[in-house]
Amino acid sequence: MQITEIKVFPVDEEKLKAYITIVLDDCFVVRDLKIISGTAGLFVAMPSKRRKDGTFKDIAHPLNQSTREVMEKQILDAYLAELKNPAPPRAPGPAPVVAGGEKPQS
């Protein structure tokens, strides 16, 4: 399994630094990963949801430490590259239309 695409969406908050979307093997997307500034530096938080008792539970996550380390390195590298060379802003206006009249998914 390989991360084949990483999209970085920087935010300007105290601890939350960016939202991340990754694509695995060009066929599976995972949204809402977060880059957080913690006491030991930046880390990647997996997508989670709030439970009824107020705690959070990851809804997607690596099953072992080595996979987590590989993913975190690639994601943090993409985030740092984005900070150095931010993507140009998108032109205002309606979303482009593809064949069949459907809007492309982003």
Biopython code that builds the backbone (N, CA, C, O; Angstrom):
import numpy as np
from Bio.PDB.StructureBuilder import StructureBuilder

atoms = [
    (1, "MET", "N", (0.849, -1.181, 0.000)),
    (1, "MET", "CA", (0.000, 0.000, 0.000)),
    (1, "MET", "C", (0.890, 1.238, 0.000)),
    (1, "MET", "O", (1.830, 1.343, 0.789)),
    (2, "GLN", "N", (0.587, 2.157, -0.880)),
    (2, "GLN", "CA", (1.360, 3.385, -1.000)),
    (2, "GLN", "C", (0.440, 4.600, -0.934)),
    (2, "GLN", "O", (-0.691, 4.558, -1.419)),
    (3, "ILE", "N", (0.924, 5.670, -0.337)),
    (3, "ILE", "CA", (0.216, 6.946, -0.424)),
    (3, "ILE", "C", (0.576, 7.523, -1.788)),
    (3, "ILE", "O", (1.740, 7.827, -2.050)),
    (4, "THR", "N", (-0.417, 7.673, -2.652)),
    (4, "THR", "CA", (-0.157, 8.147, -4.009)),
    (4, "THR", "C", (-0.502, 9.616, -4.199)),
    (4, "THR", "O", (-0.147, 10.204, -5.220)),
    (5, "GLU", "N", (-1.185, 10.215, -3.235)),
    (5, "GLU", "CA", (-1.484, 11.645, -3.317)),
    (5, "GLU", "C", (-1.702, 12.177, -1.906)),
    (5, "GLU", "O", (-2.313, 11.518, -1.064)),
    (6, "ILE", "N", (-1.194, 13.374, -1.666)),
    (6, "ILE", "CA", (-1.408, 14.054, -0.394)),
    (6, "ILE", "C", (-1.834, 15.475, -0.693)),
    (6, "ILE", "O", (-1.118, 16.214, -1.370)),
    (7, "LYS", "N", (-3.003, 15.864, -0.191)),
    (7, "LYS", "CA", (-3.487, 17.236, -0.332)),
    (7, "LYS", "C", (-3.410, 17.909, 1.033)),
    (7, "LYS", "O", (-3.875, 17.365, 2.035)),
    (8, "VAL", "N", (-2.821, 19.091, 1.056)),
    (8, "VAL", "CA", (-2.609, 19.833, 2.290)),
    (8, "VAL", "C", (-3.494, 21.069, 2.273)),
    (8, "VAL", "O", (-3.500, 21.826, 1.302)),
    (9, "PHE", "N", (-4.247, 21.270, 3.360)),
    (9, "PHE", "CA", (-5.126, 22.429, 3.503)),
    (9, "PHE", "C", (-4.729, 23.164, 4.782)),
    (9, "PHE", "O", (-5.298, 22.915, 5.845)),
    (10, "PRO", "N", (-3.741, 24.081, 4.678)),
    (10, "PRO", "CA", (-3.260, 24.783, 5.873)),
    (10, "PRO", "C", (-4.365, 25.613, 6.533)),
    (10, "PRO", "O", (-5.242, 26.148, 5.855)),
    (11, "VAL", "N", (-4.309, 25.711, 7.846)),
    (11, "VAL", "CA", (-5.205, 26.573, 8.606)),
    (11, "VAL", "C", (-4.358, 27.402, 9.560)),
    (11, "VAL", "O", (-3.220, 27.047, 9.867)),
    (12, "ASP", "N", (-4.919, 28.495, 10.019)),
    (12, "ASP", "CA", (-4.166, 29.401, 10.889)),
    (12, "ASP", "C", (-4.774, 29.367, 12.281)),
    (12, "ASP", "O", (-5.489, 30.284, 12.684)),
    (13, "GLU", "N", (-4.477, 28.291, 13.013)),
    (13, "GLU", "CA", (-4.956, 28.155, 14.382)),
    (13, "GLU", "C", (-3.759, 27.859, 15.283)),
    (13, "GLU", "O", (-2.676, 27.521, 14.804)),
    (14, "GLU", "N", (-3.967, 27.990, 16.584)),
    (14, "GLU", "CA", (-2.853, 27.826, 17.513)),
    (14, "GLU", "C", (-2.219, 26.433, 17.437)),
    (14, "GLU", "O", (-1.007, 26.317, 17.261)),
    (15, "LYS", "N", (-3.029, 25.379, 17.568)),
    (15, "LYS", "CA", (-2.479, 24.023, 17.566)),
    (15, "LYS", "C", (-2.732, 23.286, 16.261)),
    (15, "LYS", "O", (-1.864, 22.551, 15.789)),
    (16, "LEU", "N", (-3.911, 23.472, 15.668)),
    (16, "LEU", "CA", (-4.229, 22.833, 14.393)),
    (16, "LEU", "C", (-3.532, 23.589, 13.277)),
    (16, "LEU", "O", (-3.759, 24.785, 13.095)),
    (17, "LYS", "N", (-2.681, 22.894, 12.528)),
    (17, "LYS", "CA", (-1.891, 23.539, 11.481)),
    (17, "LYS", "C", (-2.404, 23.257, 10.080)),
    (17, "LYS", "O", (-2.224, 24.079, 9.182)),
    (18, "ALA", "N", (-3.052, 22.089, 9.872)),
    (18, "ALA", "CA", (-3.555, 21.758, 8.537)),
    (18, "ALA", "C", (-4.487, 20.564, 8.604)),
    (18, "ALA", "O", (-4.401, 19.727, 9.503)),
    (19, "TYR", "N", (-5.387, 20.509, 7.621)),
    (19, "TYR", "CA", (-6.161, 19.305, 7.343)),
    (19, "TYR", "C", (-5.479, 18.621, 6.176)),
    (19, "TYR", "O", (-4.922, 19.281, 5.299)),
    (20, "ILE", "N", (-5.522, 17.312, 6.166)),
    (20, "ILE", "CA", (-4.850, 16.524, 5.140)),
    (20, "ILE", "C", (-5.830, 15.519, 4.554)),
    (20, "ILE", "O", (-6.646, 14.935, 5.266)),
    (21, "THR", "N", (-5.736, 15.330, 3.240)),
    (21, "THR", "CA", (-6.436, 14.258, 2.550)),
    (21, "THR", "C", (-5.381, 13.412, 1.865)),
    (21, "THR", "O", (-4.502, 13.943, 1.186)),
    (22, "ILE", "N", (-5.462, 12.098, 2.038)),
    (22, "ILE", "CA", (-4.524, 11.211, 1.352)),
    (22, "ILE", "C", (-5.286, 10.249, 0.447)),
    (22, "ILE", "O", (-6.446, 9.919, 0.696)),
    (23, "VAL", "N", (-4.607, 9.811, -0.609)),
    (23, "VAL", "CA", (-5.136, 8.784, -1.498)),
    (23, "VAL", "C", (-4.185, 7.605, -1.430)),
    (23, "VAL", "O", (-2.971, 7.769, -1.554)),
    (24, "LEU", "N", (-4.732, 6.428, -1.234)),
    (24, "LEU", "CA", (-3.946, 5.198, -1.145)),
    (24, "LEU", "C", (-4.084, 4.413, -2.442)),
    (24, "LEU", "O", (-5.196, 4.137, -2.893)),
    (25, "ASP", "N", (-2.955, 4.056, -3.036)),
    (25, "ASP", "CA", (-2.925, 3.234, -4.254)),
    (25, "ASP", "C", (-3.826, 3.777, -5.365)),
    (25, "ASP", "O", (-4.401, 3.002, -6.128)),
    (26, "ASP", "N", (-3.949, 5.074, -5.457)),
    (26, "ASP", "CA", (-4.776, 5.728, -6.492)),
    (26, "ASP", "C", (-6.230, 5.255, -6.486)),
    (26, "ASP", "O", (-6.925, 5.398, -7.492)),
    (27, "CYS", "N", (-6.707, 4.687, -5.354)),
    (27, "CYS", "CA", (-8.075, 4.169, -5.402)),
    (27, "CYS", "C", (-8.859, 4.277, -4.093)),
    (27, "CYS", "O", (-10.027, 3.889, -4.052)),
    (28, "PHE", "N", (-8.242, 4.798, -3.012)),
    (28, "PHE", "CA", (-8.961, 4.891, -1.735)),
    (28, "PHE", "C", (-8.565, 6.192, -1.067)),
    (28, "PHE", "O", (-7.378, 6.453, -0.870)),
    (29, "VAL", "N", (-9.557, 7.018, -0.713)),
    (29, "VAL", "CA", (-9.275, 8.326, -0.119)),
    (29, "VAL", "C", (-9.589, 8.313, 1.371)),
    (29, "VAL", "O", (-10.561, 7.702, 1.814)),
    (30, "VAL", "N", (-8.738, 9.006, 2.140)),
    (30, "VAL", "CA", (-8.968, 9.204, 3.573)),
    (30, "VAL", "C", (-8.871, 10.706, 3.812)),
    (30, "VAL", "O", (-7.836, 11.316, 3.545)),
    (31, "ARG", "N", (-9.939, 11.295, 4.310)),
    (31, "ARG", "CA", (-10.003, 12.731, 4.550)),
    (31, "ARG", "C", (-9.933, 13.030, 6.047)),
    (31, "ARG", "O", (-10.109, 12.149, 6.888)),
    (32, "ASP", "N", (-9.673, 14.285, 6.346)),
    (32, "ASP", "CA", (-9.719, 14.815, 7.710)),
    (32, "ASP", "C", (-8.627, 14.314, 8.644)),
    (32, "ASP", "O", (-8.833, 14.258, 9.856)),
    (33, "LEU", "N", (-7.462, 13.949, 8.097)),
    (33, "LEU", "CA", (-6.308, 13.809, 8.966)),
    (33, "LEU", "C", (-5.936, 15.231, 9.362)),
    (33, "LEU", "O", (-6.258, 16.177, 8.643)),
    (34, "LYS", "N", (-5.266, 15.393, 10.488)),
    (34, "LYS", "CA", (-4.916, 16.738, 10.959)),
    (34, "LYS", "C", (-3.445, 16.776, 11.332)),
    (34, "LYS", "O", (-2.896, 15.807, 11.858)),
    (35, "ILE", "N", (-2.820, 17.904, 11.053)),
    (35, "ILE", "CA", (-1.478, 18.145, 11.570)),
    (35, "ILE", "C", (-1.637, 19.042, 12.774)),
    (35, "ILE", "O", (-2.189, 20.138, 12.687)),
    (36, "ILE", "N", (-1.139, 18.555, 13.910)),
    (36, "ILE", "CA", (-1.283, 19.235, 15.189)),
    (36, "ILE", "C", (0.106, 19.610, 15.706)),
    (36, "ILE", "O", (1.059, 18.843, 15.568)),
    (37, "SER", "N", (0.204, 20.789, 16.297)),
    (37, "SER", "CA", (1.433, 21.200, 16.973)),
    (37, "SER", "C", (1.289, 20.830, 18.442)),
    (37, "SER", "O", (0.529, 21.453, 19.183)),
    (38, "GLY", "N", (2.031, 19.804, 18.849)),
    (38, "GLY", "CA", (1.973, 19.341, 20.232)),
    (38, "GLY", "C", (3.211, 19.744, 21.004)),
    (38, "GLY", "O", (4.057, 20.476, 20.490)),
    (39, "THR", "N", (3.319, 19.278, 22.216)),
    (39, "THR", "CA", (4.449, 19.637, 23.070)),
    (39, "THR", "C", (5.777, 19.100, 22.530)),
    (39, "THR", "O", (6.828, 19.695, 22.772)),
    (40, "ALA", "N", (5.736, 17.979, 21.800)),
    (40, "ALA", "CA", (6.955, 17.391, 21.245)),
    (40, "ALA", "C", (7.142, 17.734, 19.766)),
    (40, "ALA", "O", (8.007, 17.154, 19.109)),
    (41, "GLY", "N", (6.353, 18.659, 19.236)),
    (41, "GLY", "CA", (6.458, 19.035, 17.827)),
    (41, "GLY", "C", (5.212, 18.654, 17.053)),
    (41, "GLY", "O", (4.160, 18.378, 17.630)),
    (42, "LEU", "N", (5.351, 18.645, 15.730)),
    (42, "LEU", "CA", (4.212, 18.334, 14.865)),
    (42, "LEU", "C", (3.929, 16.835, 14.858)),
    (42, "LEU", "O", (4.847, 16.016, 14.911)),
    (43, "PHE", "N", (2.642, 16.489, 14.791)),
    (43, "PHE", "CA", (2.262, 15.094, 14.606)),
    (43, "PHE", "C", (0.989, 15.025, 13.791)),
    (43, "PHE", "O", (0.270, 16.015, 13.655)),
    (44, "VAL", "N", (0.715, 13.845, 13.247)),
    (44, "VAL", "CA", (-0.468, 13.623, 12.421)),
    (44, "VAL", "C", (-1.522, 12.924, 13.274)),
    (44, "VAL", "O", (-1.280, 11.856, 13.834)),
    (45, "ALA", "N", (-2.697, 13.549, 13.361)),
    (45, "ALA", "CA", (-3.836, 12.939, 14.069)),
    (45, "ALA", "C", (-4.747, 12.300, 13.028)),
    (45, "ALA", "O", (-5.073, 12.914, 12.012)),
    (46, "MET", "N", (-5.144, 11.088, 13.286)),
    (46, "MET", "CA", (-6.015, 10.357, 12.366)),
    (46, "MET", "C", (-7.443, 10.887, 12.441)),
    (46, "MET", "O", (-7.823, 11.508, 13.434)),
    (47, "PRO", "N", (-8.238, 10.646, 11.399)),
    (47, "PRO", "CA", (-9.636, 11.092, 11.436)),
    (47, "PRO", "C", (-10.362, 10.418, 12.603)),
    (47, "PRO", "O", (-10.152, 9.237, 12.877)),
    (48, "SER", "N", (-11.207, 11.173, 13.277)),
    (48, "SER", "CA", (-11.904, 10.628, 14.440)),
    (48, "SER", "C", (-13.299, 11.231, 14.533)),
    (48, "SER", "O", (-13.629, 12.205, 13.856)),
    (49, "LYS", "N", (-14.097, 10.622, 15.387)),
    (49, "LYS", "CA", (-15.425, 11.183, 15.655)),
    (49, "LYS", "C", (-15.652, 11.197, 17.157)),
    (49, "LYS", "O", (-15.085, 10.394, 17.899)),
    (50, "ARG", "N", (-16.497, 12.131, 17.589)),
    (50, "ARG", "CA", (-16.799, 12.262, 19.008)),
    (50, "ARG", "C", (-17.852, 11.222, 19.393)),
    (50, "ARG", "O", (-18.865, 11.056, 18.713)),
    (51, "ARG", "N", (-17.589, 10.538, 20.485)),
    (51, "ARG", "CA", (-18.529, 9.546, 21.005)),
    (51, "ARG", "C", (-19.525, 10.232, 21.937)),
    (51, "ARG", "O", (-19.346, 11.391, 22.311)),
    (52, "LYS", "N", (-20.556, 9.514, 22.299)),
    (52, "LYS", "CA", (-21.590, 10.083, 23.171)),
    (52, "LYS", "C", (-21.035, 10.555, 24.502)),
    (52, "LYS", "O", (-21.568, 11.496, 25.089)),
    (53, "ASP", "N", (-19.966, 9.916, 24.997)),
    (53, "ASP", "CA", (-19.396, 10.312, 26.288)),
    (53, "ASP", "C", (-18.417, 11.485, 26.170)),
    (53, "ASP", "O", (-17.799, 11.878, 27.160)),
    (54, "GLY", "N", (-18.274, 12.051, 24.950)),
    (54, "GLY", "CA", (-17.410, 13.212, 24.748)),
    (54, "GLY", "C", (-15.983, 12.885, 24.352)),
    (54, "GLY", "O", (-15.225, 13.786, 23.993)),
    (55, "THR", "N", (-15.599, 11.614, 24.410)),
    (55, "THR", "CA", (-14.250, 11.233, 23.992)),
    (55, "THR", "C", (-14.222, 11.065, 22.469)),
    (55, "THR", "O", (-15.267, 10.987, 21.823)),
    (56, "PHE", "N", (-13.021, 11.011, 21.914)),
    (56, "PHE", "CA", (-12.869, 10.835, 20.477)),
    (56, "PHE", "C", (-12.323, 9.451, 20.183)),
    (56, "PHE", "O", (-11.518, 8.922, 20.949)),
    (57, "LYS", "N", (-12.757, 8.863, 19.079)),
    (57, "LYS", "CA", (-12.317, 7.536, 18.648)),
    (57, "LYS", "C", (-11.873, 7.638, 17.201)),
    (57, "LYS", "O", (-12.617, 8.134, 16.355)),
    (58, "ASP", "N", (-10.641, 7.161, 16.903)),
    (58, "ASP", "CA", (-10.176, 7.140, 15.515)),
    (58, "ASP", "C", (-11.107, 6.280, 14.675)),
    (58, "ASP", "O", (-11.545, 5.213, 15.106)),
    (59, "ILE", "N", (-11.407, 6.760, 13.460)),
    (59, "ILE", "CA", (-12.241, 5.966, 12.560)),
    (59, "ILE", "C", (-11.404, 5.302, 11.474)),
    (59, "ILE", "O", (-11.888, 4.422, 10.763)),
    (60, "ALA", "N", (-10.151, 5.722, 11.347)),
    (60, "ALA", "CA", (-9.190, 5.084, 10.447)),
    (60, "ALA", "C", (-7.813, 5.312, 11.047)),
    (60, "ALA", "O", (-7.506, 6.416, 11.499)),
    (61, "HIS", "N", (-6.984, 4.282, 11.055)),
    (61, "HIS", "CA", (-5.652, 4.443, 11.628)),
    (61, "HIS", "C", (-4.772, 3.274, 11.217)),
    (61, "HIS", "O", (-5.278, 2.197, 10.903)),
    (62, "PRO", "N", (-3.437, 3.479, 11.216)),
    (62, "PRO", "CA", (-2.515, 2.387, 10.933)),
    (62, "PRO", "C", (-2.589, 1.332, 12.039)),
    (62, "PRO", "O", (-2.867, 1.646, 13.196)),
    (63, "LEU", "N", (-2.338, 0.090, 11.666)),
    (63, "LEU", "CA", (-2.412, -0.993, 12.645)),
    (63, "LEU", "C", (-1.091, -1.283, 13.336)),
    (63, "LEU", "O", (-1.047, -2.064, 14.286)),
    (64, "ASN", "N", (0.002, -0.654, 12.861)),
    (64, "ASN", "CA", (1.290, -0.886, 13.527)),
    (64, "ASN", "C", (2.131, 0.383, 13.469)),
    (64, "ASN", "O", (1.867, 1.286, 12.675)),
    (65, "GLN", "N", (3.141, 0.431, 14.319)),
    (65, "GLN", "CA", (3.968, 1.625, 14.463)),
    (65, "GLN", "C", (4.774, 1.934, 13.205)),
    (65, "GLN", "O", (4.945, 3.103, 12.861)),
    (66, "SER", "N", (5.268, 0.918, 12.517)),
    (66, "SER", "CA", (6.088, 1.180, 11.332)),
    (66, "SER", "C", (5.253, 1.832, 10.223)),
    (66, "SER", "O", (5.739, 2.727, 9.532)),
    (67, "THR", "N", (4.024, 1.400, 10.050)),
    (67, "THR", "CA", (3.147, 2.024, 9.054)),
    (67, "THR", "C", (2.834, 3.457, 9.461)),
    (67, "THR", "O", (2.826, 4.357, 8.620)),
    (68, "ARG", "N", (2.578, 3.670, 10.741)),
    (68, "ARG", "CA", (2.304, 5.030, 11.232)),
    (68, "ARG", "C", (3.498, 5.946, 10.947)),
    (68, "ARG", "O", (3.318, 7.076, 10.492)),
    (69, "GLU", "N", (4.707, 5.466, 11.213)),
    (69, "GLU", "CA", (5.899, 6.287, 10.999)),
    (69, "GLU", "C", (6.097, 6.643, 9.525)),
    (69, "GLU", "O", (6.434, 7.783, 9.207)),
    (70, "VAL", "N", (5.890, 5.680, 8.624)),
    (70, "VAL", "CA", (6.021, 5.936, 7.188)),
    (70, "VAL", "C", (4.989, 6.963, 6.738)),
    (70, "VAL", "O", (5.319, 7.908, 6.021)),
    (71, "MET", "N", (3.742, 6.776, 7.159)),
    (71, "MET", "CA", (2.672, 7.713, 6.782)),
    (71, "MET", "C", (2.959, 9.107, 7.328)),
    (71, "MET", "O", (2.851, 10.099, 6.607)),
    (72, "GLU", "N", (3.325, 9.176, 8.607)),
    (72, "GLU", "CA", (3.555, 10.479, 9.230)),
    (72, "GLU", "C", (4.709, 11.217, 8.550)),
    (72, "GLU", "O", (4.623, 12.428, 8.350)),
    (73, "LYS", "N", (5.771, 10.523, 8.197)),
    (73, "LYS", "CA", (6.899, 11.178, 7.530)),
    (73, "LYS", "C", (6.463, 11.756, 6.181)),
    (73, "LYS", "O", (6.772, 12.908, 5.878)),
    (74, "GLN", "N", (5.755, 10.976, 5.376)),
    (74, "GLN", "CA", (5.317, 11.456, 4.060)),
    (74, "GLN", "C", (4.365, 12.638, 4.195)),
    (74, "GLN", "O", (4.466, 13.609, 3.446)),
    (75, "ILE", "N", (3.446, 12.557, 5.145)),
    (75, "ILE", "CA", (2.463, 13.626, 5.337)),
    (75, "ILE", "C", (3.132, 14.896, 5.855)),
    (75, "ILE", "O", (2.850, 15.986, 5.356)),
    (76, "LEU", "N", (4.006, 14.773, 6.840)),
    (76, "LEU", "CA", (4.696, 15.960, 7.360)),
    (76, "LEU", "C", (5.626, 16.573, 6.310)),
    (76, "LEU", "O", (5.745, 17.796, 6.231)),
    (77, "ASP", "N", (6.281, 15.739, 5.510)),
    (77, "ASP", "CA", (7.114, 16.265, 4.421)),
    (77, "ASP", "C", (6.265, 17.063, 3.435)),
    (77, "ASP", "O", (6.680, 18.134, 2.990)),
    (78, "ALA", "N", (5.086, 16.557, 3.089)),
    (78, "ALA", "CA", (4.191, 17.270, 2.161)),
    (78, "ALA", "C", (3.713, 18.581, 2.784)),
    (78, "ALA", "O", (3.618, 19.596, 2.095)),
    (79, "TYR", "N", (3.416, 18.564, 4.072)),
    (79, "TYR", "CA", (2.994, 19.787, 4.767)),
    (79, "TYR", "C", (4.100, 20.841, 4.750)),
    (79, "TYR", "O", (3.842, 22.002, 4.435)),
    (80, "LEU", "N", (5.325, 20.446, 5.086)),
    (80, "LEU", "CA", (6.443, 21.393, 5.103)),
    (80, "LEU", "C", (6.737, 21.923, 3.700)),
    (80, "LEU", "O", (7.080, 23.095, 3.544)),
    (81, "ALA", "N", (6.606, 21.077, 2.683)),
    (81, "ALA", "CA", (6.785, 21.530, 1.298)),
    (81, "ALA", "C", (5.711, 22.537, 0.917)),
    (81, "ALA", "O", (5.990, 23.512, 0.220)),
    (82, "GLU", "N", (4.482, 22.305, 1.373)),
    (82, "GLU", "CA", (3.379, 23.235, 1.091)),
    (82, "GLU", "C", (3.651, 24.589, 1.734)),
    (82, "GLU", "O", (3.338, 25.621, 1.140)),
    (83, "LEU", "N", (4.219, 24.608, 2.919)),
    (83, "LEU", "CA", (4.528, 25.871, 3.578)),
    (83, "LEU", "C", (5.581, 26.657, 2.793)),
    (83, "LEU", "O", (5.531, 27.885, 2.736)),
    (84, "LYS", "N", (6.533, 25.943, 2.190)),
    (84, "LYS", "CA", (7.586, 26.602, 1.411)),
    (84, "LYS", "C", (7.073, 27.089, 0.057)),
    (84, "LYS", "O", (7.471, 28.154, -0.414)),
    (85, "ASN", "N", (6.196, 26.315, -0.564)),
    (85, "ASN", "CA", (5.683, 26.619, -1.906)),
    (85, "ASN", "C", (4.179, 26.422, -1.949)),
    (85, "ASN", "O", (3.707, 25.423, -2.491)),
    (86, "PRO", "N", (3.411, 27.357, -1.387)),
    (86, "PRO", "CA", (1.960, 27.163, -1.367)),
    (86, "PRO", "C", (1.385, 27.096, -2.777)),
    (86, "PRO", "O", (1.863, 27.762, -3.695)),
    (87, "ALA", "N", (0.363, 26.290, -2.923)),
    (87, "ALA", "CA", (-0.315, 26.169, -4.219)),
    (87, "ALA", "C", (-0.973, 27.493, -4.559)),
    (87, "ALA", "O", (-1.451, 28.187, -3.661)),
    (88, "PRO", "N", (-1.010, 27.865, -5.845)),
    (88, "PRO", "CA", (-1.670, 29.116, -6.212)),
    (88, "PRO", "C", (-3.160, 29.028, -5.910)),
    (88, "PRO", "O", (-3.744, 27.948, -6.001)),
    (89, "PRO", "N", (-3.783, 30.148, -5.553)),
    (89, "PRO", "CA", (-5.219, 30.114, -5.266)),
    (89, "PRO", "C", (-6.007, 29.753, -6.514)),
    (89, "PRO", "O", (-5.612, 30.077, -7.633)),
    (90, "ARG", "N", (-7.128, 29.076, -6.301)),
    (90, "ARG", "CA", (-8.003, 28.710, -7.409)),
    (90, "ARG", "C", (-8.747, 29.933, -7.895)),
    (90, "ARG", "O", (-9.075, 30.830, -7.118)),
    (91, "ALA", "N", (-9.008, 29.958, -9.184)),
    (91, "ALA", "CA", (-9.748, 31.071, -9.766)),
    (91, "ALA", "C", (-11.185, 31.052, -9.263)),
    (91, "ALA", "O", (-11.774, 29.981, -9.117)),
    (92, "PRO", "N", (-11.767, 32.242, -8.991)),
    (92, "PRO", "CA", (-13.162, 32.259, -8.544)),
    (92, "PRO", "C", (-14.077, 31.840, -9.679)),
    (92, "PRO", "O", (-13.718, 31.912, -10.854)),
    (93, "GLY", "N", (-15.242, 31.412, -9.308)),
    (93, "GLY", "CA", (-16.233, 31.031, -10.314)),
    (93, "GLY", "C", (-16.750, 29.644, -10.058)),
    (93, "GLY", "O", (-16.348, 28.979, -9.104)),
    (94, "PRO", "N", (-17.651, 29.209, -10.922)),
    (94, "PRO", "CA", (-18.258, 27.888, -10.726)),
    (94, "PRO", "C", (-17.253, 26.781, -10.966)),
    (94, "PRO", "O", (-16.263, 26.956, -11.676)),
    (95, "ALA", "N", (-17.530, 25.639, -10.358)),
    (95, "ALA", "CA", (-16.665, 24.474, -10.536)),
    (95, "ALA", "C", (-16.748, 24.011, -11.982)),
    (95, "ALA", "O", (-17.801, 24.129, -12.609)),
    (96, "PRO", "N", (-15.651, 23.484, -12.521)),
    (96, "PRO", "CA", (-15.691, 22.995, -13.899)),
    (96, "PRO", "C", (-16.650, 21.825, -14.034)),
    (96, "PRO", "O", (-16.902, 21.096, -13.075)),
    (97, "VAL", "N", (-17.178, 21.658, -15.233)),
    (97, "VAL", "CA", (-18.112, 20.578, -15.508)),
    (97, "VAL", "C", (-17.417, 19.575, -16.409)),
    (97, "VAL", "O", (-16.739, 19.952, -17.365)),
    (98, "VAL", "N", (-17.588, 18.287, -16.101)),
    (98, "VAL", "CA", (-16.987, 17.235, -16.915)),
    (98, "VAL", "C", (-18.053, 16.593, -17.774)),
    (98, "VAL", "O", (-19.235, 16.913, -17.648)),
    (99, "ALA", "N", (-17.644, 15.690, -18.646)),
    (99, "ALA", "CA", (-18.583, 15.014, -19.541)),
    (99, "ALA", "C", (-19.746, 14.435, -18.755)),
    (99, "ALA", "O", (-19.553, 13.879, -17.674)),
    (100, "GLY", "N", (-20.920, 14.561, -19.280)),
    (100, "GLY", "CA", (-22.114, 14.048, -18.613)),
    (100, "GLY", "C", (-22.756, 15.086, -17.703)),
    (100, "GLY", "O", (-23.775, 14.802, -17.074)),
    (101, "GLY", "N", (-22.181, 16.285, -17.618)),
    (101, "GLY", "CA", (-22.767, 17.357, -16.833)),
    (101, "GLY", "C", (-22.517, 17.264, -15.343)),
    (101, "GLY", "O", (-23.092, 18.034, -14.575)),
    (102, "GLU", "N", (-21.659, 16.324, -14.908)),
    (102, "GLU", "CA", (-21.384, 16.181, -13.476)),
    (102, "GLU", "C", (-20.201, 17.032, -13.094)),
    (102, "GLU", "O", (-19.283, 17.228, -13.891)),
    (103, "LYS", "N", (-20.218, 17.540, -11.872)),
    (103, "LYS", "CA", (-19.071, 18.280, -11.355)),
    (103, "LYS", "C", (-18.032, 17.287, -10.889)),
    (103, "LYS", "O", (-18.376, 16.267, -10.291)),
    (104, "PRO", "N", (-16.734, 17.571, -11.158)),
    (104, "PRO", "CA", (-15.707, 16.645, -10.668)),
    (104, "PRO", "C", (-15.635, 16.645, -9.176)),
    (104, "PRO", "O", (-15.873, 17.672, -8.540)),
    (105, "GLN", "N", (-15.304, 15.489, -8.588)),
    (105, "GLN", "CA", (-15.136, 15.403, -7.138)),
    (105, "GLN", "C", (-13.734, 15.806, -6.795)),
    (105, "GLN", "O", (-12.789, 15.467, -7.508)),
    (106, "SER", "N", (-13.586, 16.543, -5.681)),
    (106, "SER", "CA", (-12.237, 16.941, -5.273)),
    (106, "SER", "C", (-11.810, 16.226, -4.053)),
    (106, "SER", "O", (-10.699, 16.440, -3.569)),
]
sb = StructureBuilder()
sb.init_structure("model")
sb.init_model(0)
sb.init_chain("A")
sb.init_seg("    ")
for serial, (resi, resn, name, xyz) in enumerate(atoms, 1):
    if name == "N":
        sb.init_residue(resn, " ", resi, " ")
    sb.init_atom(name, np.array(xyz, "f"), 0.0, 1.0, " ", f" {name:<3s}", serial, name[0])
structure = sb.get_structure()
